[in-house]
Amino acid sequence: MALVKRVALAPRAVRQLRRVRSVYMVGILLSALGLLSLDDSAEGGVRRMVIAGVLLLVFAALLALTAVQLWRHGRTEHCSTAKKLSPLV
């Protein structure tokens, strides 16, 4: 396995990731509500259910990716760049 160099995210990138989490959560909520409110018997109901399901999966994947990025950023205590960029607590 190749060595992975951990590089800290810039403070601006961390702020953007934290802001976009709420957008992804709203997308998940709206997709789930749309999926639950659809009726199979309506014309084009199956197509709409598939689209809502795909949107739900996409927003969930984006939220998971964002969470992993923020988690990895928090684990870079050993990285000198992270020490320079992160505020002292």
C-alpha positions in Angstrom: 0.0 0.0 0.0 1.3 3.4 -1.0 2.0 6.0 1.7 -0.7 8.7 1.8 0.5 12.2 2.7 -2.1 13.9 4.8 -2.5 17.6 4.1 -4.6 19.9 6.1 -7.5 21.7 4.5 -7.4 25.5 4.3 -9.7 27.2 6.8 -11.8 28.5 3.9 -12.3 25.0 2.6 -13.3 23.8 6.1 -15.9 26.6 6.4 -17.3 25.7 3.0 -17.6 22.1 3.9 -19.4 22.9 7.1 -21.8 25.2 5.3 -22.6 22.7 2.5 -23.5 20.0 5.0 -26.8 21.7 5.8 -27.5 22.0 2.0 -27.0 18.2 1.7 -29.1 17.5 4.7 -32.0 19.6 3.3 -31.6 17.8 0.0 -31.8 14.4 1.7 -34.9 15.6 3.6 -36.7 16.9 0.5 -35.8 13.8 -1.5 -37.1 11.5 1.3 -40.3 13.5 1.6 -40.8 13.4 -2.1 -40.2 9.7 -2.2 -42.6 9.1 0.6 -45.3 11.3 -0.9 -45.3 9.8 -4.4 -48.1 7.4 -5.4 -47.4 4.4 -7.7 -50.8 4.6 -9.4 -50.2 8.1 -10.7 -49.1 8.6 -14.2 -45.3 8.6 -14.3 -45.2 7.7 -10.6 -42.5 5.0 -11.0 -40.2 7.4 -12.9 -40.6 10.0 -10.2 -39.9 7.5 -7.5 -36.7 6.5 -9.3 -35.6 10.1 -9.7 -36.3 10.8 -6.0 -34.5 7.7 -4.9 -31.4 8.6 -7.1 -31.4 12.2 -5.6 -31.6 10.7 -2.1 -28.6 8.5 -2.8 -26.6 11.3 -4.4 -27.2 13.7 -1.5 -26.5 10.9 1.1 -23.2 10.2 -0.7 -22.2 13.8 -0.8 -23.0 14.2 2.9 -20.9 11.1 3.7 -18.0 12.4 1.6 -18.2 15.8 3.3 -18.3 14.1 6.8 -15.2 12.0 5.9 -13.3 15.1 4.7 -14.1 17.0 7.9 -13.2 13.9 10.0 -9.9 13.5 8.2 -9.2 17.2 8.7 -9.8 16.8 12.4 -7.3 13.9 12.6 -4.3 15.8 11.2 -2.8 16.8 14.6 0.5 15.3 13.5 0.7 17.4 10.4 2.6 20.7 10.6 0.3 22.4 8.1 -2.7 21.5 10.3 -1.0 23.0 13.3 -0.4 26.2 11.4 -3.9 26.5 10.0 -6.0 25.3 12.9 -6.7 27.7 15.8 -5.2 26.7 19.1 -7.8 25.4 21.5 
